[in-house]
Structures are given as structure tokens and as C-alpha cells.
């Protein structure tokens, strides 16, 4: 898909100045809706840091 660039002034056949947008570069776009439907959803998501700290309240021994 074209990526918008700056504005350029162009004369038309009636010598009127018309501002037009130029295409500077091209960028790649991906429609990932079908991919998102096909991906396996995680049933055990990671907990937030606050939730992990609440679970550790009252515990005196920590192991890694």
C-alpha cells in the first residue's frame, strides 16, 4: 500500500494551483484476521506482577 508523503502544488489545465499528496514510499500491510482465528489461545496466561506478589504474601521461604 502506498505511504503518504508531503504535499505538492500542481497546475491543472486551467492554470489553477491544486495541492496534491505525493506517494513517497510503499509499505507492506498484512491482514492477520484469519491468522488470529487459527492461533491456539493460551488457557493459562501469565499473571500480573501484583497478582504474583499477593500470592507470595505470608511465605517466608522462596526458592528459584
Jmol script that loads the backbone (N, CA, C; Angstrom):
load data "model"
ATOM      1  N   UNK A   1       0.839  -1.164   0.000  1.00  0.00           N
ATOM      2  CA  UNK A   1       0.000   0.000   0.000  1.00  0.00           C
ATOM      3  C   UNK A   1       0.886   1.229   0.000  1.00  0.00           C
ATOM      4  N   UNK A   2       0.468   2.290  -0.645  1.00  0.00           N
ATOM      5  CA  UNK A   2       1.295   3.495  -0.694  1.00  0.00           C
ATOM      6  C   UNK A   2       1.301   4.219   0.646  1.00  0.00           C
ATOM      7  N   UNK A   3       2.466   4.737   1.010  1.00  0.00           N
ATOM      8  CA  UNK A   3       2.611   5.525   2.217  1.00  0.00           C
ATOM      9  C   UNK A   3       2.583   6.993   1.819  1.00  0.00           C
ATOM     10  N   UNK A   4       1.752   7.764   2.505  1.00  0.00           N
ATOM     11  CA  UNK A   4       1.580   9.161   2.117  1.00  0.00           C
ATOM     12  C   UNK A   4       2.844   9.964   2.374  1.00  0.00           C
ATOM     13  N   UNK A   5       3.138  10.854   1.440  1.00  0.00           N
ATOM     14  CA  UNK A   5       4.287  11.724   1.574  1.00  0.00           C
ATOM     15  C   UNK A   5       3.843  13.145   1.866  1.00  0.00           C
ATOM     16  N   UNK A   6       4.549  14.103   1.322  1.00  0.00           N
ATOM     17  CA  UNK A   6       4.231  15.506   1.544  1.00  0.00           C
ATOM     18  C   UNK A   6       3.217  16.033   0.544  1.00  0.00           C
ATOM     19  N   UNK A   7       3.003  17.329   0.590  1.00  0.00           N
ATOM     20  CA  UNK A   7       2.069  17.987  -0.326  1.00  0.00           C
ATOM     21  C   UNK A   7       2.860  18.629  -1.470  1.00  0.00           C
ATOM     22  N   UNK A   8       2.308  18.565  -2.663  1.00  0.00           N
ATOM     23  CA  UNK A   8       2.897  19.174  -3.851  1.00  0.00           C
ATOM     24  C   UNK A   8       1.833  19.999  -4.537  1.00  0.00           C
ATOM     25  N   UNK A   9       2.229  21.151  -5.060  1.00  0.00           N
ATOM     26  CA  UNK A   9       1.305  22.010  -5.790  1.00  0.00           C
ATOM     27  C   UNK A   9       1.427  21.703  -7.276  1.00  0.00           C
ATOM     28  N   UNK A  10       0.300  21.393  -7.929  1.00  0.00           N
ATOM     29  CA  UNK A  10       0.279  21.022  -9.336  1.00  0.00           C
ATOM     30  C   UNK A  10      -0.693  21.939 -10.062  1.00  0.00           C
ATOM     31  N   UNK A  11      -0.305  22.375 -11.269  1.00  0.00           N
ATOM     32  CA  UNK A  11      -1.206  23.186 -12.099  1.00  0.00           C
ATOM     33  C   UNK A  11      -2.082  22.274 -12.948  1.00  0.00           C
ATOM     34  N   UNK A  12      -3.359  22.588 -13.024  1.00  0.00           N
ATOM     35  CA  UNK A  12      -4.240  21.813 -13.897  1.00  0.00           C
ATOM     36  C   UNK A  12      -4.345  22.511 -15.251  1.00  0.00           C
ATOM     37  N   UNK A  13      -5.255  22.026 -16.123  1.00  0.00           N
ATOM     38  CA  UNK A  13      -5.353  22.589 -17.481  1.00  0.00           C
ATOM     39  C   UNK A  13      -5.876  24.028 -17.495  1.00  0.00           C
ATOM     40  N   UNK A  14      -6.497  24.489 -16.406  1.00  0.00           N
ATOM     41  CA  UNK A  14      -6.992  25.865 -16.325  1.00  0.00           C
ATOM     42  C   UNK A  14      -6.010  26.770 -15.585  1.00  0.00           C
ATOM     43  N   UNK A  15      -4.767  26.354 -15.429  1.00  0.00           N
ATOM     44  CA  UNK A  15      -3.712  27.066 -14.714  1.00  0.00           C
ATOM     45  C   UNK A  15      -4.084  27.364 -13.260  1.00  0.00           C
ATOM     46  N   UNK A  16      -4.877  26.497 -12.663  1.00  0.00           N
ATOM     47  CA  UNK A  16      -5.198  26.628 -11.247  1.00  0.00           C
ATOM     48  C   UNK A  16      -4.213  25.769 -10.452  1.00  0.00           C
ATOM     49  N   UNK A  17      -3.786  26.280  -9.322  1.00  0.00           N
ATOM     50  CA  UNK A  17      -2.862  25.538  -8.468  1.00  0.00           C
ATOM     51  C   UNK A  17      -3.668  24.632  -7.539  1.00  0.00           C
ATOM     52  N   UNK A  18      -3.379  23.342  -7.589  1.00  0.00           N
ATOM     53  CA  UNK A  18      -4.108  22.367  -6.798  1.00  0.00           C
ATOM     54  C   UNK A  18      -3.111  21.609  -5.916  1.00  0.00           C
ATOM     55  N   UNK A  19      -3.319  21.634  -4.599  1.00  0.00           N
ATOM     56  CA  UNK A  19      -2.425  20.850  -3.732  1.00  0.00           C
ATOM     57  C   UNK A  19      -2.764  19.364  -3.825  1.00  0.00           C
ATOM     58  N   UNK A  20      -1.762  18.549  -4.045  1.00  0.00           N
ATOM     59  CA  UNK A  20      -1.962  17.099  -4.123  1.00  0.00           C
ATOM     60  C   UNK A  20      -0.968  16.415  -3.198  1.00  0.00           C
ATOM     61  N   UNK A  21      -1.354  15.259  -2.727  1.00  0.00           N
ATOM     62  CA  UNK A  21      -0.481  14.492  -1.832  1.00  0.00           C
ATOM     63  C   UNK A  21       0.351  13.531  -2.677  1.00  0.00           C
ATOM     64  N   UNK A  22       1.642  13.503  -2.427  1.00  0.00           N
ATOM     65  CA  UNK A  22       2.538  12.627  -3.182  1.00  0.00           C
ATOM     66  C   UNK A  22       2.731  11.306  -2.441  1.00  0.00           C
ATOM     67  N   UNK A  23       3.052  10.267  -3.183  1.00  0.00           N
ATOM     68  CA  UNK A  23       3.365   8.965  -2.605  1.00  0.00           C
ATOM     69  C   UNK A  23       4.877   8.878  -2.497  1.00  0.00           C
ATOM     70  N   UNK A  24       5.370   8.867  -1.258  1.00  0.00           N
ATOM     71  CA  UNK A  24       6.811   8.877  -1.039  1.00  0.00           C
ATOM     72  C   UNK A  24       7.394   7.467  -1.134  1.00  0.00           C
ATOM     73  N   UNK A  25       6.801   6.543  -0.429  1.00  0.00           N
ATOM     74  CA  UNK A  25       7.313   5.171  -0.404  1.00  0.00           C
ATOM     75  C   UNK A  25       6.144   4.201  -0.342  1.00  0.00           C
ATOM     76  N   UNK A  26       6.470   2.945  -0.351  1.00  0.00           N
ATOM     77  CA  UNK A  26       5.463   1.901  -0.213  1.00  0.00           C
ATOM     78  C   UNK A  26       5.728   1.165   1.090  1.00  0.00           C
ATOM     79  N   UNK A  27       4.687   0.776   1.778  1.00  0.00           N
ATOM     80  CA  UNK A  27       4.849  -0.011   2.994  1.00  0.00           C
ATOM     81  C   UNK A  27       4.004  -1.281   2.876  1.00  0.00           C
ATOM     82  N   UNK A  28       4.466  -2.323   3.560  1.00  0.00           N
ATOM     83  CA  UNK A  28       3.781  -3.598   3.474  1.00  0.00           C
ATOM     84  C   UNK A  28       2.729  -3.694   4.573  1.00  0.00           C
ATOM     85  N   UNK A  29       1.544  -4.097   4.215  1.00  0.00           N
ATOM     86  CA  UNK A  29       0.476  -4.293   5.181  1.00  0.00           C
ATOM     87  C   UNK A  29      -0.012  -5.725   5.139  1.00  0.00           C
ATOM     88  N   UNK A  30      -0.306  -6.275   6.295  1.00  0.00           N
ATOM     89  CA  UNK A  30      -0.732  -7.666   6.382  1.00  0.00           C
ATOM     90  C   UNK A  30      -2.082  -7.717   7.084  1.00  0.00           C
ATOM     91  N   UNK A  31      -3.021  -8.427   6.498  1.00  0.00           N
ATOM     92  CA  UNK A  31      -4.315  -8.652   7.128  1.00  0.00           C
ATOM     93  C   UNK A  31      -4.218  -9.950   7.918  1.00  0.00           C
ATOM     94  N   UNK A  32      -4.155  -9.841   9.246  1.00  0.00           N
ATOM     95  CA  UNK A  32      -3.906 -11.024  10.073  1.00  0.00           C
ATOM     96  C   UNK A  32      -5.158 -11.534  10.770  1.00  0.00           C
ATOM     97  N   UNK A  33      -6.346 -11.197  10.297  1.00  0.00           N
ATOM     98  CA  UNK A  33      -7.571 -11.655  10.958  1.00  0.00           C
ATOM     99  C   UNK A  33      -7.716 -13.173  10.886  1.00  0.00           C
ATOM    100  N   UNK A  34      -7.445 -13.775   9.735  1.00  0.00           N
ATOM    101  CA  UNK A  34      -7.550 -15.235   9.612  1.00  0.00           C
ATOM    102  C   UNK A  34      -6.480 -15.922  10.452  1.00  0.00           C
ATOM    103  N   UNK A  35      -5.298 -15.352  10.509  1.00  0.00           N
ATOM    104  CA  UNK A  35      -4.228 -15.914  11.324  1.00  0.00           C
ATOM    105  C   UNK A  35      -4.603 -15.876  12.801  1.00  0.00           C
ATOM    106  N   UNK A  36      -5.187 -14.775  13.258  1.00  0.00           N
ATOM    107  CA  UNK A  36      -5.583 -14.668  14.662  1.00  0.00           C
ATOM    108  C   UNK A  36      -6.645 -15.695  15.020  1.00  0.00           C
ATOM    109  N   UNK A  37      -7.543 -16.022  14.091  1.00  0.00           N
ATOM    110  CA  UNK A  37      -8.565 -17.028  14.360  1.00  0.00           C
ATOM    111  C   UNK A  37      -7.955 -18.430  14.447  1.00  0.00           C
ATOM    112  N   UNK A  38      -6.873 -18.688  13.717  1.00  0.00           N
ATOM    113  CA  UNK A  38      -6.262 -20.007  13.668  1.00  0.00           C
ATOM    114  C   UNK A  38      -5.279 -20.270  14.805  1.00  0.00           C
ATOM    115  N   UNK A  39      -4.836 -19.229  15.495  1.00  0.00           N
ATOM    116  CA  UNK A  39      -3.831 -19.380  16.547  1.00  0.00           C
ATOM    117  C   UNK A  39      -4.470 -19.973  17.798  1.00  0.00           C
ATOM    118  N   UNK A  40      -3.766 -20.898  18.421  1.00  0.00           N
ATOM    119  CA  UNK A  40      -4.202 -21.537  19.657  1.00  0.00           C
ATOM    120  C   UNK A  40      -4.179 -20.507  20.785  1.00  0.00           C
ATOM    121  N   UNK A  41      -5.284 -20.354  21.477  1.00  0.00           N
ATOM    122  CA  UNK A  41      -5.375 -19.413  22.589  1.00  0.00           C
ATOM    123  C   UNK A  41      -4.774 -20.035  23.840  1.00  0.00           C
ATOM    124  N   UNK A  42      -4.021 -19.243  24.595  1.00  0.00           N
ATOM    125  CA  UNK A  42      -3.383 -19.712  25.811  1.00  0.00           C
ATOM    126  C   UNK A  42      -4.415 -19.755  26.940  1.00  0.00           C
ATOM    127  N   UNK A  43      -4.639 -20.955  27.504  1.00  0.00           N
ATOM    128  CA  UNK A  43      -5.612 -21.089  28.577  1.00  0.00           C
ATOM    129  C   UNK A  43      -5.016 -20.752  29.935  1.00  0.00           C
ATOM    130  N   UNK A  44      -3.707 -20.641  30.006  1.00  0.00           N
ATOM    131  CA  UNK A  44      -3.042 -20.321  31.263  1.00  0.00           C
ATOM    132  C   UNK A  44      -2.148 -19.096  31.044  1.00  0.00           C
ATOM    133  N   UNK A  45      -2.731 -17.913  30.964  1.00  0.00           N
ATOM    134  CA  UNK A  45      -1.917 -16.717  30.728  1.00  0.00           C
ATOM    135  C   UNK A  45      -1.054 -16.375  31.946  1.00  0.00           C
ATOM    136  N   UNK A  46       0.012 -15.652  31.721  1.00  0.00           N
ATOM    137  CA  UNK A  46       0.886 -15.250  32.818  1.00  0.00           C
ATOM    138  C   UNK A  46       0.165 -14.266  33.728  1.00  0.00           C
ATOM    139  N   UNK A  47       0.422 -14.354  35.017  1.00  0.00           N
ATOM    140  CA  UNK A  47      -0.190 -13.450  35.984  1.00  0.00           C
ATOM    141  C   UNK A  47       0.542 -12.110  35.979  1.00  0.00           C
ATOM    142  N   UNK A  48      -0.149 -11.072  36.424  1.00  0.00           N
ATOM    143  CA  UNK A  48       0.474  -9.761  36.557  1.00  0.00           C
ATOM    144  C   UNK A  48       1.386  -9.769  37.777  1.00  0.00           C
ATOM    145  N   UNK A  49       2.309  -8.824  37.846  1.00  0.00           N
ATOM    146  CA  UNK A  49       3.259  -8.769  38.952  1.00  0.00           C
ATOM    147  C   UNK A  49       2.516  -8.589  40.270  1.00  0.00           C
ATOM    148  N   UNK A  50       1.500  -7.738  40.293  1.00  0.00           N
ATOM    149  CA  UNK A  50       0.738  -7.525  41.514  1.00  0.00           C
ATOM    150  C   UNK A  50       0.050  -8.787  42.001  1.00  0.00           C
ATOM    151  N   UNK A  51      -0.461  -9.589  41.075  1.00  0.00           N
ATOM    152  CA  UNK A  51      -1.088 -10.854  41.457  1.00  0.00           C
ATOM    153  C   UNK A  51      -0.064 -11.828  42.032  1.00  0.00           C
ATOM    154  N   UNK A  52       1.124 -11.858  41.448  1.00  0.00           N
ATOM    155  CA  UNK A  52       2.179 -12.742  41.951  1.00  0.00           C
ATOM    156  C   UNK A  52       2.611 -12.322  43.350  1.00  0.00           C
ATOM    157  N   UNK A  53       2.713 -11.015  43.605  1.00  0.00           N
ATOM    158  CA  UNK A  53       3.106 -10.555  44.933  1.00  0.00           C
ATOM    159  C   UNK A  53       2.040 -10.889  45.970  1.00  0.00           C
ATOM    160  N   UNK A  54       0.775 -10.786  45.594  1.00  0.00           N
ATOM    161  CA  UNK A  54      -0.303 -11.147  46.519  1.00  0.00           C
ATOM    162  C   UNK A  54      -0.244 -12.631  46.868  1.00  0.00           C
ATOM    163  N   UNK A  55       0.113 -13.476  45.907  1.00  0.00           N
ATOM    164  CA  UNK A  55       0.218 -14.910  46.173  1.00  0.00           C
ATOM    165  C   UNK A  55       1.377 -15.218  47.114  1.00  0.00           C
ATOM    166  N   UNK A  56       2.403 -14.371  47.122  1.00  0.00           N
ATOM    167  CA  UNK A  56       3.592 -14.622  47.930  1.00  0.00           C
ATOM    168  C   UNK A  56       3.487 -14.036  49.334  1.00  0.00           C
ATOM    169  N   UNK A  57       2.419 -13.328  49.659  1.00  0.00           N
ATOM    170  CA  UNK A  57       2.273 -12.755  50.994  1.00  0.00           C
ATOM    171  C   UNK A  57       2.207 -13.866  52.035  1.00  0.00           C
ATOM    172  N   UNK A  58       2.975 -13.718  53.106  1.00  0.00           N
ATOM    173  CA  UNK A  58       2.965 -14.700  54.173  1.00  0.00           C
ATOM    174  C   UNK A  58       3.935 -15.846  53.974  1.00  0.00           C
ATOM    175  N   UNK A  59       4.576 -15.939  52.835  1.00  0.00           N
ATOM    176  CA  UNK A  59       5.540 -17.001  52.569  1.00  0.00           C
ATOM    177  C   UNK A  59       6.929 -16.499  52.981  1.00  0.00           C
ATOM    178  N   UNK A  60       7.634 -17.295  53.769  1.00  0.00           N
ATOM    179  CA  UNK A  60       8.939 -16.866  54.301  1.00  0.00           C
ATOM    180  C   UNK A  60      10.098 -17.489  53.548  1.00  0.00           C
ATOM    181  N   UNK A  61       9.875 -18.587  52.829  1.00  0.00           N
ATOM    182  CA  UNK A  61      10.962 -19.261  52.122  1.00  0.00           C
ATOM    183  C   UNK A  61      10.658 -19.201  50.626  1.00  0.00           C
ATOM    184  N   UNK A  62      11.608 -18.686  49.870  1.00  0.00           N
ATOM    185  CA  UNK A  62      11.469 -18.595  48.417  1.00  0.00           C
ATOM    186  C   UNK A  62      12.546 -19.438  47.774  1.00  0.00           C
ATOM    187  N   UNK A  63      12.210 -20.163  46.751  1.00  0.00           N
ATOM    188  CA  UNK A  63      13.178 -20.977  46.034  1.00  0.00           C
ATOM    189  C   UNK A  63      13.134 -20.593  44.558  1.00  0.00           C
ATOM    190  N   UNK A  64      14.281 -20.686  43.914  1.00  0.00           N
ATOM    191  CA  UNK A  64      14.329 -20.379  42.470  1.00  0.00           C
ATOM    192  C   UNK A  64      14.607 -21.625  41.679  1.00  0.00           C
TER     193      UNK A  64
END
end "model"
wireframe off; spacefill off
backbone 0.3
color backbone group
